[in-house]
Amino acid sequence: MNKIRKARTNDGKWHSYPFYYTLLMLSELKTPLAHAELKHANKTAEKLLQRYRGDDRTSRFRKFALEATLNVT
């Protein structure tokens, strides 16, 4: 978790970590550090959620990860 925190970027993401997979992983963890990282990504998740309205597999996966993030925070 410390590596993820050190990899934070100003835009609510992380260097070297795939954004959507990281969101899903963090949303499954029930620790204060994971919760803090999800708060870091919260504004970005809100903005990105508007993009994925399609019914294709990628859109559904990304929307699921973003909603999981917003439901935890």
PQR file with spaces between the fields and no chain letter, atoms N, CA, C, O and H, PARSE charges and radii, in Angstrom:
ATOM       1  N    MET     1       0.813   -1.186    0.000 -0.4000 1.5000
ATOM       2  CA   MET     1       0.000    0.000    0.000 -0.0000 2.0000
ATOM       3  C    MET     1       0.863    1.259    0.000  0.5500 1.7000
ATOM       4  O    MET     1       0.482    2.280   -0.572 -0.5500 1.4000
ATOM       5  N    ASN     2       2.008    1.182    0.633 -0.4000 1.5000
ATOM       6  CA   ASN     2       2.880    2.357    0.642 -0.0000 2.0000
ATOM       7  C    ASN     2       3.406    2.667   -0.753  0.5500 1.7000
ATOM       8  O    ASN     2       3.594    3.833   -1.100 -0.5500 1.4000
ATOM       9  H    ASN     2       2.318    0.352    1.098  0.4000 1.0000
ATOM      10  N    LYS     3       3.645    1.633   -1.553 -0.4000 1.5000
ATOM      11  CA   LYS     3       4.109    1.849   -2.923 -0.0000 2.0000
ATOM      12  C    LYS     3       3.042    2.540   -3.760  0.5500 1.7000
ATOM      13  O    LYS     3       3.350    3.404   -4.581 -0.5500 1.4000
ATOM      14  H    LYS     3       3.492    0.686   -1.271  0.4000 1.0000
ATOM      15  N    ILE     4       1.797    2.159   -3.552 -0.4000 1.5000
ATOM      16  CA   ILE     4       0.716    2.806   -4.295 -0.0000 2.0000
ATOM      17  C    ILE     4       0.607    4.270   -3.894  0.5500 1.7000
ATOM      18  O    ILE     4       0.438    5.136   -4.752 -0.5500 1.4000
ATOM      19  H    ILE     4       1.547    1.457   -2.885  0.4000 1.0000
ATOM      20  N    ARG     5       0.700    4.551   -2.618 -0.4000 1.5000
ATOM      21  CA   ARG     5       0.602    5.940   -2.163 -0.0000 2.0000
ATOM      22  C    ARG     5       1.740    6.782   -2.721  0.5500 1.7000
ATOM      23  O    ARG     5       1.532    7.941   -3.081 -0.5500 1.4000
ATOM      24  H    ARG     5       0.837    3.848   -1.920  0.4000 1.0000
ATOM      25  N    LYS     6       2.919    6.223   -2.796 -0.4000 1.5000
ATOM      26  CA   LYS     6       4.060    6.956   -3.351 -0.0000 2.0000
ATOM      27  C    LYS     6       3.935    7.170   -4.856  0.5500 1.7000
ATOM      28  O    LYS     6       4.571    8.063   -5.415 -0.5500 1.4000
ATOM      29  H    LYS     6       3.088    5.282   -2.503  0.4000 1.0000
ATOM      30  N    ALA     7       3.121    6.353   -5.506 -0.4000 1.5000
ATOM      31  CA   ALA     7       2.951    6.446   -6.962 -0.0000 2.0000
ATOM      32  C    ALA     7       1.810    7.384   -7.366  0.5500 1.7000
ATOM      33  O    ALA     7       1.464    7.444   -8.546 -0.5500 1.4000
ATOM      34  H    ALA     7       2.604    5.627   -5.052  0.4000 1.0000
ATOM      35  N    ARG     8       1.229    8.103   -6.434 -0.4000 1.5000
ATOM      36  CA   ARG     8       0.119    9.014   -6.742 -0.0000 2.0000
ATOM      37  C    ARG     8       0.533   10.082   -7.754  0.5500 1.7000
ATOM      38  O    ARG     8       1.672   10.550   -7.769 -0.5500 1.4000
ATOM      39  H    ARG     8       1.510    8.055   -5.476  0.4000 1.0000
ATOM      40  N    THR     9      -0.431   10.447   -8.595 -0.4000 1.5000
ATOM      41  CA   THR     9      -0.248   11.571   -9.503 -0.0000 2.0000
ATOM      42  C    THR     9      -1.258   12.655   -9.127  0.5500 1.7000
ATOM      43  O    THR     9      -2.185   12.406   -8.356 -0.5500 1.4000
ATOM      44  H    THR     9      -1.356   10.066   -8.582  0.4000 1.0000
ATOM      45  N    ASN    10      -1.078   13.835   -9.667 -0.4000 1.5000
ATOM      46  CA   ASN    10      -1.971   14.955   -9.338 -0.0000 2.0000
ATOM      47  C    ASN    10      -3.373   14.787   -9.911  0.5500 1.7000
ATOM      48  O    ASN    10      -4.310   15.439   -9.450 -0.5500 1.4000
ATOM      49  H    ASN    10      -0.325   14.036  -10.293  0.4000 1.0000
ATOM      50  N    ASP    11      -3.527   13.934  -10.895 -0.4000 1.5000
ATOM      51  CA   ASP    11      -4.834   13.779  -11.541 -0.0000 2.0000
ATOM      52  C    ASP    11      -5.668   12.636  -10.954  0.5500 1.7000
ATOM      53  O    ASP    11      -6.629   12.200  -11.588 -0.5500 1.4000
ATOM      54  H    ASP    11      -2.766   13.404  -11.270  0.4000 1.0000
ATOM      55  N    GLY    12      -5.328   12.145   -9.772 -0.4000 1.5000
ATOM      56  CA   GLY    12      -6.124   11.116   -9.116 -0.0000 2.0000
ATOM      57  C    GLY    12      -5.812    9.707   -9.557  0.5500 1.7000
ATOM      58  O    GLY    12      -6.608    8.798   -9.320 -0.5500 1.4000
ATOM      59  H    GLY    12      -4.548   12.499   -9.257  0.4000 1.0000
ATOM      60  N    LYS    13      -4.683    9.504  -10.188 -0.4000 1.5000
ATOM      61  CA   LYS    13      -4.286    8.171  -10.640 -0.0000 2.0000
ATOM      62  C    LYS    13      -2.964    7.803   -9.983  0.5500 1.7000
ATOM      63  O    LYS    13      -2.529    8.456   -9.034 -0.5500 1.4000
ATOM      64  H    LYS    13      -4.037   10.242  -10.381  0.4000 1.0000
ATOM      65  N    TRP    14      -2.329    6.755  -10.492 -0.4000 1.5000
ATOM      66  CA   TRP    14      -1.061    6.297   -9.943 -0.0000 2.0000
ATOM      67  C    TRP    14      -0.121    5.929  -11.082  0.5500 1.7000
ATOM      68  O    TRP    14      -0.541    5.361  -12.090 -0.5500 1.4000
ATOM      69  H    TRP    14      -2.682    6.224  -11.263  0.4000 1.0000
ATOM      70  N    HIS    15       1.156    6.259  -10.913 -0.4000 1.5000
ATOM      71  CA   HIS    15       2.174    5.833  -11.879 -0.0000 2.0000
ATOM      72  C    HIS    15       2.357    4.320  -11.778  0.5500 1.7000
ATOM      73  O    HIS    15       2.366    3.769  -10.677 -0.5500 1.4000
ATOM      74  H    HIS    15       1.498    6.721  -10.095  0.4000 1.0000
ATOM      75  N    SER    16       2.497    3.662  -12.891 -0.4000 1.5000
ATOM      76  CA   SER    16       2.844    2.239  -12.969 -0.0000 2.0000
ATOM      77  C    SER    16       1.762    1.276  -12.477  0.5500 1.7000
ATOM      78  O    SER    16       2.023    0.080  -12.347 -0.5500 1.4000
ATOM      79  H    SER    16       2.489    4.110  -13.786  0.4000 1.0000
ATOM      80  N    TYR    17       0.573    1.766  -12.206 -0.4000 1.5000
ATOM      81  CA   TYR    17      -0.514    0.891  -11.791 -0.0000 2.0000
ATOM      82  C    TYR    17      -1.694    1.096  -12.744  0.5500 1.7000
ATOM      83  O    TYR    17      -2.123    2.231  -12.951 -0.5500 1.4000
ATOM      84  H    TYR    17       0.361    2.737  -12.312  0.4000 1.0000
ATOM      85  N    PRO    18      -2.221    0.020  -13.323 -0.5600 1.5000
ATOM      86  CA   PRO    18      -3.375    0.164  -14.214  0.2800 2.0000
ATOM      87  C    PRO    18      -4.582    0.691  -13.421  0.5500 1.7000
ATOM      88  O    PRO    18      -5.006    0.086  -12.436 -0.5500 1.4000
ATOM      89  N    PHE    19      -5.107    1.800  -13.860 -0.4000 1.5000
ATOM      90  CA   PHE    19      -6.095    2.555  -13.094 -0.0000 2.0000
ATOM      91  C    PHE    19      -7.314    1.731  -12.695  0.5500 1.7000
ATOM      92  O    PHE    19      -7.627    1.652  -11.507 -0.5500 1.4000
ATOM      93  H    PHE    19      -4.763    2.291  -14.660  0.4000 1.0000
ATOM      94  N    TYR    20      -7.998    1.126  -13.632 -0.4000 1.5000
ATOM      95  CA   TYR    20      -9.261    0.442  -13.330 -0.0000 2.0000
ATOM      96  C    TYR    20      -9.051   -0.815  -12.485  0.5500 1.7000
ATOM      97  O    TYR    20      -9.852   -1.099  -11.595 -0.5500 1.4000
ATOM      98  H    TYR    20      -7.743    1.190  -14.597  0.4000 1.0000
ATOM      99  N    TYR    21      -7.994   -1.563  -12.751 -0.4000 1.5000
ATOM     100  CA   TYR    21      -7.697   -2.746  -11.941 -0.0000 2.0000
ATOM     101  C    TYR    21      -7.319   -2.343  -10.516  0.5500 1.7000
ATOM     102  O    TYR    21      -7.671   -3.024   -9.553 -0.5500 1.4000
ATOM     103  H    TYR    21      -7.343   -1.332  -13.474  0.4000 1.0000
ATOM     104  N    THR    22      -6.601   -1.234  -10.397 -0.4000 1.5000
ATOM     105  CA   THR    22      -6.224   -0.745   -9.073 -0.0000 2.0000
ATOM     106  C    THR    22      -7.458   -0.316   -8.293  0.5500 1.7000
ATOM     107  O    THR    22      -7.560   -0.581   -7.095 -0.5500 1.4000
ATOM     108  H    THR    22      -6.315   -0.680  -11.180  0.4000 1.0000
ATOM     109  N    LEU    23      -8.394    0.346   -8.963 -0.4000 1.5000
ATOM     110  CA   LEU    23      -9.634    0.735   -8.298 -0.0000 2.0000
ATOM     111  C    LEU    23     -10.383   -0.484   -7.765  0.5500 1.7000
ATOM     112  O    LEU    23     -10.852   -0.483   -6.627 -0.5500 1.4000
ATOM     113  H    LEU    23      -8.311    0.562   -9.936  0.4000 1.0000
ATOM     114  N    LEU    24     -10.492   -1.517   -8.586 -0.4000 1.5000
ATOM     115  CA   LEU    24     -11.194   -2.721   -8.145 -0.0000 2.0000
ATOM     116  C    LEU    24     -10.502   -3.380   -6.954  0.5500 1.7000
ATOM     117  O    LEU    24     -11.155   -3.799   -5.998 -0.5500 1.4000
ATOM     118  H    LEU    24     -10.111   -1.518   -9.511  0.4000 1.0000
ATOM     119  N    MET    25      -9.188   -3.465   -7.022 -0.4000 1.5000
ATOM     120  CA   MET    25      -8.439   -4.072   -5.928 -0.0000 2.0000
ATOM     121  C    MET    25      -8.624   -3.275   -4.641  0.5500 1.7000
ATOM     122  O    MET    25      -8.864   -3.849   -3.580 -0.5500 1.4000
ATOM     123  H    MET    25      -8.658   -3.124   -7.799  0.4000 1.0000
ATOM     124  N    LEU    26      -8.514   -1.965   -4.736 -0.4000 1.5000
ATOM     125  CA   LEU    26      -8.656   -1.128   -3.552 -0.0000 2.0000
ATOM     126  C    LEU    26     -10.074   -1.169   -2.990  0.5500 1.7000
ATOM     127  O    LEU    26     -10.263   -1.099   -1.775 -0.5500 1.4000
ATOM     128  H    LEU    26      -8.319   -1.498   -5.598  0.4000 1.0000
ATOM     129  N    SER    27     -11.062   -1.282   -3.861 -0.4000 1.5000
ATOM     130  CA   SER    27     -12.450   -1.319   -3.383 -0.0000 2.0000
ATOM     131  C    SER    27     -12.758   -2.612   -2.630  0.5500 1.7000
ATOM     132  O    SER    27     -13.695   -2.650   -1.832 -0.5500 1.4000
ATOM     133  H    SER    27     -10.909   -1.338   -4.847  0.4000 1.0000
ATOM     134  N    GLU    28     -11.994   -3.656   -2.867 -0.4000 1.5000
ATOM     135  CA   GLU    28     -12.194   -4.923   -2.159 -0.0000 2.0000
ATOM     136  C    GLU    28     -11.498   -4.950   -0.802  0.5500 1.7000
ATOM     137  O    GLU    28     -11.878   -5.726    0.076 -0.5500 1.4000
ATOM     138  H    GLU    28     -11.232   -3.625   -3.515  0.4000 1.0000
ATOM     139  N    LEU    29     -10.486   -4.112   -0.627 -0.4000 1.5000
ATOM     140  CA   LEU    29      -9.755   -4.079    0.637 -0.0000 2.0000
ATOM     141  C    LEU    29     -10.513   -3.226    1.644  0.5500 1.7000
ATOM     142  O    LEU    29     -11.069   -2.186    1.294 -0.5500 1.4000
ATOM     143  H    LEU    29     -10.177   -3.482   -1.340  0.4000 1.0000
ATOM     144  N    LYS    30     -10.531   -3.656    2.853 -0.4000 1.5000
ATOM     145  CA   LYS    30     -11.250   -2.931    3.914 -0.0000 2.0000
ATOM     146  C    LYS    30     -10.249   -2.333    4.906  0.5500 1.7000
ATOM     147  O    LYS    30     -10.350   -2.563    6.111 -0.5500 1.4000
ATOM     148  H    LYS    30     -10.078   -4.501    3.138  0.4000 1.0000
ATOM     149  N    THR    31      -9.299   -1.577    4.400 -0.4000 1.5000
ATOM     150  CA   THR    31      -8.297   -0.961    5.259 -0.0000 2.0000
ATOM     151  C    THR    31      -8.343    0.551    5.111  0.5500 1.7000
ATOM     152  O    THR    31      -8.781    1.060    4.079 -0.5500 1.4000
ATOM     153  H    THR    31      -9.218   -1.391    3.421  0.4000 1.0000
ATOM     154  N    PRO    32      -7.899    1.268    6.123 -0.5600 1.5000
ATOM     155  CA   PRO    32      -7.869    2.732    6.027  0.2800 2.0000
ATOM     156  C    PRO    32      -6.970    3.232    4.889  0.5500 1.7000
ATOM     157  O    PRO    32      -7.271    4.252    4.268 -0.5500 1.4000
ATOM     158  N    LEU    33      -5.882    2.530    4.616 -0.4000 1.5000
ATOM     159  CA   LEU    33      -4.988    2.957    3.526 -0.0000 2.0000
ATOM     160  C    LEU    33      -5.674    2.806    2.167  0.5500 1.7000
ATOM     161  O    LEU    33      -5.535    3.674    1.305 -0.5500 1.4000
ATOM     162  H    LEU    33      -5.637    1.702    5.120  0.4000 1.0000
ATOM     163  N    ALA    34      -6.398    1.730    1.973 -0.4000 1.5000
ATOM     164  CA   ALA    34      -7.125    1.552    0.718 -0.0000 2.0000
ATOM     165  C    ALA    34      -8.214    2.606    0.584  0.5500 1.7000
ATOM     166  O    ALA    34      -8.433    3.136   -0.505 -0.5500 1.4000
ATOM     167  H    ALA    34      -6.511    1.025    2.672  0.4000 1.0000
ATOM     168  N    HIS    35      -8.887    2.909    1.666 -0.4000 1.5000
ATOM     169  CA   HIS    35      -9.926    3.926    1.663 -0.0000 2.0000
ATOM     170  C    HIS    35      -9.335    5.297    1.291  0.5500 1.7000
ATOM     171  O    HIS    35      -9.944    6.054    0.535 -0.5500 1.4000
ATOM     172  H    HIS    35      -8.709    2.478    2.551  0.4000 1.0000
ATOM     173  N    ALA    36      -8.163    5.605    1.820 -0.4000 1.5000
ATOM     174  CA   ALA    36      -7.500    6.875    1.501 -0.0000 2.0000
ATOM     175  C    ALA    36      -7.139    6.950    0.019  0.5500 1.7000
ATOM     176  O    ALA    36      -7.257    8.010   -0.594 -0.5500 1.4000
ATOM     177  H    ALA    36      -7.668    4.990    2.434  0.4000 1.0000
ATOM     178  N    GLU    37      -6.707    5.844   -0.552 -0.4000 1.5000
ATOM     179  CA   GLU    37      -6.370    5.835   -1.970 -0.0000 2.0000
ATOM     180  C    GLU    37      -7.612    5.994   -2.839  0.5500 1.7000
ATOM     181  O    GLU    37      -7.557    6.631   -3.890 -0.5500 1.4000
ATOM     182  H    GLU    37      -6.611    4.982   -0.053  0.4000 1.0000
ATOM     183  N    LEU    38      -8.714    5.426   -2.411 -0.4000 1.5000
ATOM     184  CA   LEU    38      -9.959    5.597   -3.162 -0.0000 2.0000
ATOM     185  C    LEU    38     -10.445    7.040   -3.084  0.5500 1.7000
ATOM     186  O    LEU    38     -11.004    7.557   -4.051 -0.5500 1.4000
ATOM     187  H    LEU    38      -8.758    4.909   -1.557  0.4000 1.0000
ATOM     188  N    LYS    39     -10.242    7.686   -1.954 -0.4000 1.5000
ATOM     189  CA   LYS    39     -10.576    9.106   -1.857 -0.0000 2.0000
ATOM     190  C    LYS    39      -9.720    9.920   -2.818  0.5500 1.7000
ATOM     191  O    LYS    39     -10.192   10.885   -3.419 -0.5500 1.4000
ATOM     192  H    LYS    39      -9.788    7.265   -1.169  0.4000 1.0000
ATOM     193  N    HIS    40      -8.461    9.523   -2.959 -0.4000 1.5000
ATOM     194  CA   HIS    40      -7.551   10.187   -3.891 -0.0000 2.0000
ATOM     195  C    HIS    40      -8.095   10.113   -5.319  0.5500 1.7000
ATOM     196  O    HIS    40      -7.929   11.057   -6.092 -0.5500 1.4000
ATOM     197  H    HIS    40      -8.078    8.739   -2.471  0.4000 1.0000
ATOM     198  N    ALA    41      -8.734    9.015   -5.668 -0.4000 1.5000
ATOM     199  CA   ALA    41      -9.228    8.800   -7.031 -0.0000 2.0000
ATOM     200  C    ALA    41     -10.689    9.203   -7.214  0.5500 1.7000
ATOM     201  O    ALA    41     -11.213    9.112   -8.325 -0.5500 1.4000
ATOM     202  H    ALA    41      -8.869    8.249   -5.040  0.4000 1.0000
ATOM     203  N    ASN    42     -11.344    9.639   -6.170 -0.4000 1.5000
ATOM     204  CA   ASN    42     -12.781    9.888   -6.194 -0.0000 2.0000
ATOM     205  C    ASN    42     -13.208   10.899   -7.264  0.5500 1.7000
ATOM     206  O    ASN    42     -14.120   10.611   -8.039 -0.5500 1.4000
ATOM     207  H    ASN    42     -10.919    9.714   -5.268  0.4000 1.0000
ATOM     208  N    LYS    43     -12.585   12.053   -7.327 -0.4000 1.5000
ATOM     209  CA   LYS    43     -12.983   13.079   -8.312 -0.0000 2.0000
ATOM     210  C    LYS    43     -12.754   12.601   -9.734  0.5500 1.7000
ATOM     211  O    LYS    43     -13.565   12.866  -10.622 -0.5500 1.4000
ATOM     212  H    LYS    43     -11.844   12.287   -6.698  0.4000 1.0000
ATOM     213  N    THR    44     -11.666   11.907   -9.948 -0.4000 1.5000
ATOM     214  CA   THR    44     -11.380   11.366  -11.274 -0.0000 2.0000
ATOM     215  C    THR    44     -12.422   10.325  -11.651  0.5500 1.7000
ATOM     216  O    THR    44     -12.880   10.286  -12.793 -0.5500 1.4000
ATOM     217  H    THR    44     -11.007   11.691   -9.227  0.4000 1.0000
ATOM     218  N    ALA    45     -12.794    9.487  -10.700 -0.4000 1.5000
ATOM     219  CA   ALA    45     -13.810    8.463  -10.962 -0.0000 2.0000
ATOM     220  C    ALA    45     -15.149    9.098  -11.321  0.5500 1.7000
ATOM     221  O    ALA    45     -15.835    8.622  -12.226 -0.5500 1.4000
ATOM     222  H    ALA    45     -12.422    9.519   -9.772  0.4000 1.0000
ATOM     223  N    GLU    46     -15.524   10.155  -10.629 -0.4000 1.5000
ATOM     224  CA   GLU    46     -16.782   10.848  -10.936 -0.0000 2.0000
ATOM     225  C    GLU    46     -16.788   11.391  -12.362  0.5500 1.7000
ATOM     226  O    GLU    46     -17.781   11.270  -13.079 -0.5500 1.4000
ATOM     227  H    GLU    46     -14.966   10.541   -9.894  0.4000 1.0000
ATOM     228  N    LYS    47     -15.675   11.986  -12.760 -0.4000 1.5000
ATOM     229  CA   LYS    47     -15.574   12.550  -14.108 -0.0000 2.0000
ATOM     230  C    LYS    47     -15.609   11.460  -15.175  0.5500 1.7000
ATOM     231  O    LYS    47     -16.294   11.598  -16.188 -0.5500 1.4000
ATOM     232  H    LYS    47     -14.869   12.084  -12.177  0.4000 1.0000
ATOM     233  N    LEU    48     -14.873   10.384  -14.947 -0.4000 1.5000
ATOM     234  CA   LEU    48     -14.783    9.318  -15.940 -0.0000 2.0000
ATOM     235  C    LEU    48     -16.067    8.520  -16.077  0.5500 1.7000
ATOM     236  O    LEU    48     -16.332    7.952  -17.136 -0.5500 1.4000
ATOM     237  H    LEU    48     -14.316   10.271  -14.124  0.4000 1.0000
ATOM     238  N    LEU    49     -16.862    8.468  -15.026 -0.4000 1.5000
ATOM     239  CA   LEU    49     -18.097    7.695  -15.065 -0.0000 2.0000
ATOM     240  C    LEU    49     -19.034    8.198  -16.165  0.5500 1.7000
ATOM     241  O    LEU    49     -19.809    7.416  -16.717 -0.5500 1.4000
ATOM     242  H    LEU    49     -16.647    8.930  -14.165  0.4000 1.0000
ATOM     243  N    GLN    50     -18.975    9.467  -16.484 -0.4000 1.5000
ATOM     244  CA   GLN    50     -19.841   10.035  -17.520 -0.0000 2.0000
ATOM     245  C    GLN    50     -19.487    9.521  -18.916  0.5500 1.7000
ATOM     246  O    GLN    50     -20.321    9.566  -19.821 -0.5500 1.4000
ATOM     247  H    GLN    50     -18.346   10.102  -16.036  0.4000 1.0000
ATOM     248  N    ARG    51     -18.275    9.042  -19.095 -0.4000 1.5000
ATOM     249  CA   ARG    51     -17.812    8.591  -20.413 -0.0000 2.0000
ATOM     250  C    ARG    51     -18.355    7.232  -20.826  0.5500 1.7000
ATOM     251  O    ARG    51     -18.541    6.977  -22.016 -0.5500 1.4000
ATOM     252  H    ARG    51     -17.597    9.005  -18.361  0.4000 1.0000
ATOM     253  N    TYR    52     -18.606    6.375  -19.879 -0.4000 1.5000
ATOM     254  CA   TYR    52     -18.884    4.980  -20.189 -0.0000 2.0000
ATOM     255  C    TYR    52     -20.370    4.678  -20.104  0.5500 1.7000
ATOM     256  O    TYR    52     -20.874    4.236  -19.072 -0.5500 1.4000
ATOM     257  H    TYR    52     -18.455    6.582  -18.912  0.4000 1.0000
ATOM     258  N    ARG    53     -21.049    4.921  -21.191 -0.4000 1.5000
ATOM     259  CA   ARG    53     -22.486    4.674  -21.255 -0.0000 2.0000
ATOM     260  C    ARG    53     -22.811    3.515  -22.190  0.5500 1.7000
ATOM     261  O    ARG    53     -23.955    3.064  -22.251 -0.5500 1.4000
ATOM     262  H    ARG    53     -20.639    5.280  -22.030  0.4000 1.0000
ATOM     263  N    GLY    54     -21.816    3.037  -22.909 -0.4000 1.5000
ATOM     264  CA   GLY    54     -22.038    1.954  -23.862 -0.0000 2.0000
ATOM     265  C    GLY    54     -22.278    0.626  -23.176  0.5500 1.7000
ATOM     266  O    GLY    54     -22.145    0.498  -21.959 -0.5500 1.4000
ATOM     267  H    GLY    54     -20.886    3.402  -22.859  0.4000 1.0000
ATOM     268  N    ASP    55     -22.637   -0.365  -23.987 -0.4000 1.5000
ATOM     269  CA   ASP    55     -22.918   -1.695  -23.458 -0.0000 2.0000
ATOM     270  C    ASP    55     -21.833   -2.699  -23.850  0.5500 1.7000
ATOM     271  O    ASP    55     -22.009   -3.906  -23.680 -0.5500 1.4000
ATOM     272  H    ASP    55     -22.746   -0.262  -24.976  0.4000 1.0000
ATOM     273  N    ASP    56     -20.716   -2.201  -24.372 -0.4000 1.5000
ATOM     274  CA   ASP    56     -19.640   -3.108  -24.729 -0.0000 2.0000
ATOM     275  C    ASP    56     -18.908   -3.563  -23.464  0.5500 1.7000
ATOM     276  O    ASP    56     -19.063   -2.969  -22.396 -0.5500 1.4000
ATOM     277  H    ASP    56     -20.573   -1.221  -24.510  0.4000 1.0000
ATOM     278  N    ARG    57     -18.135   -4.590  -23.597 -0.4000 1.5000
ATOM     279  CA   ARG    57     -17.463   -5.205  -22.452 -0.0000 2.0000
ATOM     280  C    ARG    57     -16.539   -4.242  -21.719  0.5500 1.7000
ATOM     281  O    ARG    57     -16.537   -4.205  -20.489 -0.5500 1.4000
ATOM     282  H    ARG    57     -18.009   -5.072  -24.464  0.4000 1.0000
ATOM     283  N    THR    58     -15.761   -3.471  -22.451 -0.4000 1.5000
ATOM     284  CA   THR    58     -14.820   -2.525  -21.835 -0.0000 2.0000
ATOM     285  C    THR    58     -15.559   -1.457  -21.050  0.5500 1.7000
ATOM     286  O    THR    58     -15.179   -1.139  -19.923 -0.5500 1.4000
ATOM     287  H    THR    58     -15.763   -3.501  -23.451  0.4000 1.0000
ATOM     288  N    SER    59     -16.595   -0.910  -21.624 -0.4000 1.5000
ATOM     289  CA   SER    59     -17.377    0.127  -20.935 -0.0000 2.0000
ATOM     290  C    SER    59     -18.010   -0.418  -19.660  0.5500 1.7000
ATOM     291  O    SER    59     -18.010    0.253  -18.628 -0.5500 1.4000
ATOM     292  H    SER    59     -16.905   -1.169  -22.540  0.4000 1.0000
ATOM     293  N    ARG    60     -18.539   -1.612  -19.727 -0.4000 1.5000
ATOM     294  CA   ARG    60     -19.157   -2.208  -18.536 -0.0000 2.0000
ATOM     295  C    ARG    60     -18.127   -2.433  -17.432  0.5500 1.7000
ATOM     296  O    ARG    60     -18.397   -2.154  -16.264 -0.5500 1.4000
ATOM     297  H    ARG    60     -18.538   -2.158  -20.565  0.4000 1.0000
ATOM     298  N    PHE    61     -16.947   -2.938  -17.799 -0.4000 1.5000
ATOM     299  CA   PHE    61     -15.891   -3.179  -16.814 -0.0000 2.0000
ATOM     300  C    PHE    61     -15.456   -1.872  -16.163  0.5500 1.7000
ATOM     301  O    PHE    61     -15.362   -1.783  -14.939 -0.5500 1.4000
ATOM     302  H    PHE    61     -16.728   -3.164  -18.748  0.4000 1.0000
ATOM     303  N    ARG    62     -15.194   -0.872  -16.976 -0.4000 1.5000
ATOM     304  CA   ARG    62     -14.728    0.408  -16.435 -0.0000 2.0000
ATOM     305  C    ARG    62     -15.802    1.072  -15.574  0.5500 1.7000
ATOM     306  O    ARG    62     -15.496    1.630  -14.521 -0.5500 1.4000
ATOM     307  H    ARG    62     -15.270   -0.944  -17.970  0.4000 1.0000
ATOM     308  N    LYS    63     -17.031    1.015  -16.010 -0.4000 1.5000
ATOM     309  CA   LYS    63     -18.127    1.590  -15.235 -0.0000 2.0000
ATOM     310  C    LYS    63     -18.254    0.865  -13.899  0.5500 1.7000
ATOM     311  O    LYS    63     -18.475    1.502  -12.869 -0.5500 1.4000
ATOM     312  H    LYS    63     -17.279    0.561  -16.866  0.4000 1.0000
ATOM     313  N    PHE    64     -18.117   -0.448  -13.905 -0.4000 1.5000
ATOM     314  CA   PHE    64     -18.178   -1.230  -12.674 -0.0000 2.0000
ATOM     315  C    PHE    64     -17.080   -0.802  -11.703  0.5500 1.7000
ATOM     316  O    PHE    64     -17.340   -0.617  -10.514 -0.5500 1.4000
ATOM     317  H    PHE    64     -17.937   -0.966  -14.741  0.4000 1.0000
ATOM     318  N    ALA    65     -15.864   -0.646  -12.201 -0.4000 1.5000
ATOM     319  CA   ALA    65     -14.736   -0.246  -11.345 -0.0000 2.0000
ATOM     320  C    ALA    65     -14.952    1.154  -10.783  0.5500 1.7000
ATOM     321  O    ALA    65     -14.682    1.398   -9.607 -0.5500 1.4000
ATOM     322  H    ALA    65     -15.653   -0.797  -13.167  0.4000 1.0000
ATOM     323  N    LEU    66     -15.431    2.064  -11.602 -0.4000 1.5000
ATOM     324  CA   LEU    66     -15.679    3.428  -11.142 -0.0000 2.0000
ATOM     325  C    LEU    66     -16.798    3.478  -10.109  0.5500 1.7000
ATOM     326  O    LEU    66     -16.686    4.185   -9.107 -0.5500 1.4000
ATOM     327  H    LEU    66     -15.651    1.866  -12.557  0.4000 1.0000
ATOM     328  N    GLU    67     -17.871    2.738  -10.342 -0.4000 1.5000
ATOM     329  CA   GLU    67     -18.972    2.702   -9.378 -0.0000 2.0000
ATOM     330  C    GLU    67     -18.541    2.057   -8.062  0.5500 1.7000
ATOM     331  O    GLU    67     -18.971    2.488   -6.992 -0.5500 1.4000
ATOM     332  H    GLU    67     -17.963    2.163  -11.155  0.4000 1.0000
ATOM     333  N    ALA    68     -17.702    1.039   -8.132 -0.4000 1.5000
ATOM     334  CA   ALA    68     -17.194    0.408   -6.920 -0.0000 2.0000
ATOM     335  C    ALA    68     -16.392    1.410   -6.103  0.5500 1.7000
ATOM     336  O    ALA    68     -16.465    1.415   -4.874 -0.5500 1.4000
ATOM     337  H    ALA    68     -17.353    0.689   -9.001  0.4000 1.0000
ATOM     338  N    THR    69     -15.636    2.248   -6.775 -0.4000 1.5000
ATOM     339  CA   THR    69     -14.854    3.280   -6.105 -0.0000 2.0000
ATOM     340  C    THR    69     -15.763    4.276   -5.412  0.5500 1.7000
ATOM     341  O    THR    69     -15.548    4.614   -4.248 -0.5500 1.4000
ATOM     342  H    THR    69     -15.576    2.244   -7.773  0.4000 1.0000
ATOM     343  N    LEU    70     -16.763    4.740   -6.111 -0.4000 1.5000
ATOM     344  CA   LEU    70     -17.660    5.753   -5.553 -0.0000 2.0000
ATOM     345  C    LEU    70     -18.535    5.190   -4.435  0.5500 1.7000
ATOM     346  O    LEU    70     -18.940    5.932   -3.541 -0.5500 1.4000
ATOM     347  H    LEU    70     -16.937    4.465   -7.056  0.4000 1.0000
ATOM     348  N    ASN    71     -18.827    3.909   -4.470 -0.4000 1.5000
ATOM     349  CA   ASN    71     -19.642    3.300   -3.422 -0.0000 2.0000
ATOM     350  C    ASN    71     -18.874    3.120   -2.117  0.5500 1.7000
ATOM     351  O    ASN    71     -19.473    3.085   -1.042 -0.5500 1.4000
ATOM     352  H    ASN    71     -18.497    3.306   -5.196  0.4000 1.0000
ATOM     353  N    VAL    72     -17.560    3.007   -2.206 -0.4000 1.5000
ATOM     354  CA   VAL    72     -16.746    2.803   -1.012 -0.0000 2.0000
ATOM     355  C    VAL    72     -16.494    4.130   -0.297  0.5500 1.7000
ATOM     356  O    VAL    72     -16.492    4.185    0.933 -0.5500 1.4000
ATOM     357  H    VAL    72     -17.073    3.035   -3.079  0.4000 1.0000
ATOM     358  N    THR    73     -16.285    5.183   -1.057 -0.4000 1.5000
ATOM     359  CA   THR    73     -15.916    6.460   -0.437 -0.0000 2.0000
ATOM     360  C    THR    73     -17.105    7.222    0.053  0.5500 1.7000
ATOM     361  O    THR    73     -16.955    8.316    0.598 -0.5500 1.4000
ATOM     362  H    THR    73     -16.287    5.139   -2.056  0.4000 1.0000
